[in-house]
Amino acid sequence: MKDPERRRLLKQKKLEEAEKARRKAELEQEKKDKKFMGEAMKQAKKALSLGEVPIGCVIECDGKIIGRGYNRRNTDHSTLSHAEITAIRKASKELGDWRLDNCTLYVTLEPCQMCAGAIVQARVPRVVMACMNPKAGCGGSILNLLQMKQFNHQVEVKRGVMEKECSQMLKDFFKDLRERIKRGEDGEDD
C-alpha cells in the first residue's frame, strides 16, 4: 500500500472513531437529560397536587440534584414562587455561591422573563426544557433571553426532552381547570 493511501485510511479510521465516540457521548447525555427531566416532572406533580400549574425544575451538578422547585404562586401568594427561582435559591445555598456555572437546569416548561433573567444572572451554562410556552416563554418562544449576545452570559439550550409527557400534564391540568370554572368550582381567590 502506498503512503498516501495508508495516510488516507488512517485519517478515515480516526474520523470514524471520533464520530463513534461523539455518538456515544450524545446518547449518554440524552439518557442523563431524560433522567433529570423525570425528576423535574416529579416536582411538577407536587405543584399539581396543590392545584398549581404543574411546572417543576431541578438543578444538577456533577450528577447530583442540588436544587429542586415547583410552582407555588397561588399557595404562597407570591409571583416569585416559580419552580426555577426556588431551585436556583436552593442550589445557590447548597453550593454556597450565587454562581451556578457548573450546573444544568431542567424545567418542564420554558422559563418566563423573570426566570430566564435569573438563569442568566446565576450563570447557569445549560438549560434543558420540555415544553415551549408560546404565551410567556422567554427561552425561544416570545424572546430568547437565555441566548442574547448583548448579555455577558449566554446559555446552551436543549428543547423537547420529554416534551409529550410534560405537555400532556399541562393540557390535562388546563382542561380540568376550564371544566371546574364552567361548574363554578374554580377555587380562585377574588
C-alpha positions as CSV (number, residue, x, y, z in Angstrom):
1,M,0.0,0.0,0.0
2,K,1.3,3.4,-0.9
3,D,2.0,6.0,1.7
4,P,-0.8,8.5,0.7
5,E,-3.3,5.7,0.6
6,R,-2.2,4.5,4.1
7,R,-2.5,8.0,5.5
8,R,-6.0,8.4,4.0
9,L,-7.1,5.2,5.5
10,L,-5.7,6.1,8.9
11,K,-7.3,9.5,8.7
12,Q,-10.7,7.9,7.8
13,K,-10.4,5.5,10.7
14,K,-9.7,8.3,13.2
15,L,-12.7,10.2,11.9
16,E,-14.9,7.1,12.2
17,E,-13.6,6.6,15.8
18,A,-14.2,10.2,16.7
19,E,-17.8,10.0,15.3
20,K,-18.5,6.8,17.2
21,A,-17.2,8.5,20.4
22,R,-19.4,11.6,19.7
23,R,-22.5,9.5,19.2
24,K,-21.8,7.5,22.4
25,A,-21.4,10.8,24.4
26,E,-24.6,12.1,22.8
27,L,-26.6,9.0,23.8
28,E,-25.2,9.2,27.3
29,Q,-26.2,12.9,27.6
30,E,-29.7,12.1,26.2
31,K,-30.1,9.4,28.9
32,K,-28.9,11.8,31.6
33,D,-31.3,14.5,30.3
34,K,-34.3,12.2,30.5
35,K,-33.4,11.0,34.0
36,F,-33.2,14.6,35.3
37,M,-36.3,15.7,33.4
38,G,-38.1,12.9,35.0
39,E,-37.1,14.4,38.4
40,A,-38.4,17.8,37.2
41,M,-41.7,16.1,36.4
42,K,-41.9,14.7,39.9
43,Q,-41.6,18.3,41.1
44,A,-44.3,19.4,38.6
45,K,-46.6,16.7,40.1
46,K,-46.1,18.3,43.6
47,A,-47.4,21.5,42.1
48,L,-50.3,19.6,40.6
49,S,-51.2,18.1,43.9
50,L,-51.6,21.6,45.3
51,G,-53.8,22.7,42.4
52,E,-51.0,24.8,40.9
53,V,-50.0,24.8,37.3
54,P,-47.7,21.8,37.1
55,I,-44.3,23.2,36.5
56,G,-41.2,21.6,38.0
57,C,-37.5,22.2,38.0
58,V,-34.3,20.5,39.2
59,I,-30.7,21.7,39.0
60,E,-28.0,19.1,38.6
61,C,-24.3,19.5,39.3
62,D,-21.8,16.6,38.9
63,G,-24.6,14.1,38.5
64,K,-26.4,15.1,41.8
65,I,-29.5,17.2,42.2
66,I,-28.6,20.3,44.3
67,G,-31.8,22.3,43.8
68,R,-35.5,21.4,43.4
69,G,-38.5,23.6,42.9
70,Y,-42.1,23.6,41.8
71,N,-44.7,26.2,41.0
72,R,-46.3,27.6,44.2
73,R,-47.6,31.0,43.2
74,N,-51.2,30.6,44.5
75,T,-50.1,28.6,47.5
76,D,-47.5,31.2,48.6
77,H,-49.5,34.2,47.2
78,S,-46.3,35.3,45.5
79,T,-45.4,35.9,41.9
80,L,-41.8,34.9,42.8
81,S,-42.8,31.3,43.7
82,H,-41.8,29.9,40.3
83,A,-40.1,26.5,40.1
84,E,-36.9,27.9,38.6
85,I,-36.5,30.6,41.3
86,T,-36.9,28.1,44.1
87,A,-34.5,25.7,42.6
88,I,-31.9,28.4,41.9
89,R,-32.2,29.6,45.5
90,K,-31.7,26.1,46.9
91,A,-28.8,25.3,44.5
92,S,-27.0,28.5,45.4
93,K,-27.4,27.7,49.1
94,E,-26.1,24.2,48.6
95,L,-23.1,25.4,46.7
96,G,-22.5,28.5,48.9
97,D,-22.3,30.7,45.8
98,W,-24.7,32.6,43.6
99,R,-22.9,31.4,40.5
100,L,-24.2,28.1,39.2
101,D,-21.6,27.8,36.5
102,N,-21.1,24.0,36.6
103,C,-24.8,23.1,36.6
104,T,-27.6,22.2,34.3
105,L,-31.2,23.4,35.0
106,Y,-34.0,21.1,33.9
107,V,-37.5,22.6,33.7
108,T,-40.8,21.2,32.4
109,L,-41.9,24.4,30.8
110,E,-40.0,27.2,29.0
111,P,-39.0,29.9,31.5
112,C,-40.8,33.2,31.7
113,Q,-38.8,36.5,31.6
114,M,-38.2,36.6,35.3
115,C,-36.9,33.0,35.4
116,A,-34.9,33.4,32.2
117,G,-33.3,36.5,33.7
118,A,-32.5,34.7,36.9
119,I,-30.9,31.8,35.0
120,V,-28.7,34.2,33.1
121,Q,-27.8,36.1,36.3
122,A,-26.9,32.8,38.1
123,R,-24.6,32.0,35.2
124,V,-26.2,28.6,34.5
125,P,-24.4,27.2,31.5
126,R,-27.1,24.8,30.2
127,V,-30.9,24.6,30.4
128,V,-32.9,21.7,29.3
129,M,-36.6,22.3,28.8
130,A,-39.5,20.0,27.9
131,C,-42.3,22.3,26.5
132,M,-42.3,25.6,24.9
133,N,-44.6,28.4,26.2
134,P,-45.9,30.4,23.2
135,K,-47.7,32.9,25.5
136,A,-45.0,33.7,28.0
137,G,-41.8,31.9,27.1
138,C,-38.5,33.7,27.1
139,G,-36.3,30.8,26.2
140,G,-37.1,31.0,22.5
141,S,-40.9,31.5,22.0
142,I,-41.5,35.2,22.6
143,L,-38.0,36.2,23.3
144,N,-34.8,34.3,23.9
145,L,-33.3,36.0,26.9
146,L,-31.1,32.9,27.5
147,Q,-29.1,33.4,24.4
148,M,-29.0,37.2,23.8
149,K,-25.5,38.2,22.6
150,Q,-26.0,41.6,24.3
151,F,-25.7,39.9,27.8
152,N,-22.5,38.9,29.4
153,H,-23.6,35.3,29.7
154,Q,-25.4,33.0,27.2
155,V,-26.9,29.7,27.9
156,E,-26.8,26.5,25.9
157,V,-30.4,25.4,25.4
158,K,-31.8,22.0,24.7
159,R,-35.6,21.8,24.0
160,G,-38.1,19.0,23.7
161,V,-36.8,16.5,26.3
162,M,-39.9,14.5,27.5
163,E,-42.0,17.1,25.7
164,K,-45.0,14.9,25.2
165,E,-45.3,13.8,28.8
166,C,-44.9,17.3,30.2
167,S,-47.2,18.8,27.6
168,Q,-49.9,16.3,28.4
169,M,-49.7,17.0,32.1
170,L,-50.2,20.8,31.3
171,K,-53.0,20.1,28.9
172,D,-54.8,17.9,31.4
173,F,-54.4,20.5,34.1
174,F,-55.9,23.3,32.0
175,K,-58.7,21.1,30.6
176,D,-59.7,20.2,34.2
177,L,-59.4,23.9,35.3
178,R,-61.7,25.0,32.4
179,E,-64.2,22.4,33.4
180,R,-64.1,23.5,37.1
181,I,-64.6,27.1,36.0
182,K,-67.7,26.1,34.0
183,R,-69.1,24.4,37.0
184,G,-68.3,27.4,39.2
185,E,-65.6,25.5,41.1
186,D,-62.5,27.4,40.1
187,G,-61.2,27.9,43.6
188,E,-59.7,31.2,42.6
189,D,-59.5,33.9,45.3
190,D,-61.3,37.1,44.5
